[in-house]
């Protein structure tokens, strides 16, 4: 369970998922202060995605998507110029219900969103196999290091959702799914759609 208020770090192209690691370079003065304060406290920072149009008010408080993911700082390296490199490990999803004023960086009132575990083992296994077939489509495929068989289902799905080359809004939609099984199904559908579009584009280009 998260505390009722946490600092939030809004970015236009980053979505954090539970149990996934995220390296970040911190250079803006307000976020340097945020990291310094977090390191003196519970080390929790909430990652949220900026909504389209954020450029007009980036220095202020541009709108963000309501659902984000909190992370705990597992590593912090302060650089000579005052900037820093940190690593966050995703913890729990949250919903922003409001914001608190008074600091240079943003602090949000949040509610923890509990995700169901990967219940229905047979269903999850079937969806995982569909996902692996899309990523490593050879008929007699060898183990692919990008899809490690030892990884728990939910961690594998979350890691793929975070690190695959998807649009930020697509990753946000995956984050907002209700749990690993729904997220895996949505990821499979998204990849199938992208493959279909790529196939049609290839066929169309081949006609010229």
N, C-alpha and C positions, 0 to 999 in steps of 0.2 A: 504494500500500500504506500502510495506516495504522500508526501506532506501536502497540506492544502495549498501552498504557494510554492512555485519553483521558478527560477530564472529560465527564460526561453531564448533560444538562439534561432532566429528566423533566417533562412537562406532560400534562394530561388531554385536551387537545383539539387538539394540533398534531402533524402528521406531516410530516417533511421528505423530499423526493425528490432524487435526484442531478440536478445542473445546474439546480436551481430556487432562486430567491432567497427568503429568508424574513426579514422585518423583525421584530424582537423588542424589547420594552421590558423592561429589567432593573431590578428594584426591590428584591428580597429581598437582605439583606446577604450571604448565602452565595453567591448567584449574582453579585452585584457582585464578590465576591472571585474567583470562577471566571473572569469576563470579564477582570478585571485580570491574573490569572495567564496566561490564554490570550494576551492581547495582548503579554505579555513573552516568550512562547514561540512555538509554531508556529501560534497563532491557531485551533486546531482545537477544536470542541465537538461532541459527539455528541448528537443529539436522539433521545429515546425516548418512547414513549407509556406513560402510567401505566395499569395494569390497573384494572378496576372494583373499587370498595371502597377506593381510595386515600385517601379523605377521613379515614379512621380514623387514619392515620399519616402525614399529609402532611409534617409537620415532621421525620419520621425518614427511613426508607428503604423506602417502600412498593413493592410489586412492580411491575415494568415488563415490557413485552413484550421478548422477547430480541433481536428484529431492529430496528435503528434505522438512521439515516443520519447520517454525520458531515458537518459543514459547516465552512467556513473563514470567519472574520470578514473581510468585505471593506470594511466601514465601521463606525466606532464614534464615537459622540458622547457625551461625558460631560456630564451636566447639572449645574447648580449645586447641586442637593440631593443629589448623589452617585449618583443613578440614571443610567441610560444607555440610549441607543437604539443597537442594532447591526443589521447585516444579515449574514446567513449565506448563503453559496452552497453548495448541496448538493454533496458530493464522492462519497463511496462508502458503500455499505451495510456494516453490520457486525453481528456476533452477539456479544452479551454472554456471556462465559463465567464471570465472577466479578466481585467488587468488592474494592477496596482501601480500607482504613480509614485514618483519620489526618487528614483534612481536613474542613472544614465542609460542603463540597459533595461530590458523589459522583464517584468515579473508577472506571471499569470496565476490566477486562481484556477486550479485544475481538479478534475475528478478522475480517479483511476478507472480504466476500462479493463476489466478482467477478460482474458481470452480463454475459451474452452480449450482443453488439451486435445491432442489429436485422437479423440475417441473414435470408435469404429475402425479398428485396426485394418480390417479387410478393405474398407473403402479407401482409407489413406494409402494403403499399399498399392491399390489399383491406380490411384491418381499419381502416386510417385512413379510408377512404371510408365505411365503415359508421359509424364514430364521427362523422365530419363530417355525415353524413345525419341522425343523431339530434340533433345540436346545431343544425343549420341545415336544417330539413326541407323548405323550399320546393322545388317541382319545378325551378324555374330560379333557384336561389339565387345571390345576389350574394356576393362574398367577404366573410366575416365577420371583423372584427378580432379576435374572440375565438378564431378558428381560423386563425391566419396560415399561408398556404401555404408561406412561405419557411422555416418552422421545421423543423428535422430531426425525423423521426418520434419518436425516443425523447424528445427535449426537449418536444415537444408533448404527448405522452401523460403525461409526468411532471408538467408544469405543470398540465394539466387535473386529474389525480389529486389534486394538492395544493390547488388553488384552487377546485374545484367544491364546491358545498354538499352534502357527503357526511358521514355519521357518522364520527367518528374511527376506530372499529373497521373501517369499510369502507375507509378510507384505509390503515389498517394492513395489511389483507388485500391491497390493491393493492401496497403497498410490498414485501410478502413474495413476490410473484410473481417468477418466475425471470429475467425480462428484459422489454424493451419490448414484444415481440410478445405474450407471455402477459398482460402488464399491460393492453395495449390490448384484447385479447379479453375479459378480465375486466371492464374498464370498460364496454365495449359491453354485455355481459350484464347488468351492474348497472343501467345506464341503461335498457335495454329492460324490465327487471323493474319499475323505478320508474314508467316510463310506463304499463305495463300496470296496475299497482296504482292509479295516478292515474286511468286511464280507467275502471276498474271502480268506483272511488269516485264519479266524476262520474256514471256511469250510475245507480248506486244512489241518489245524492242526487237525481237528476232524476226519480226515480219518486215522490218525496214531494210 
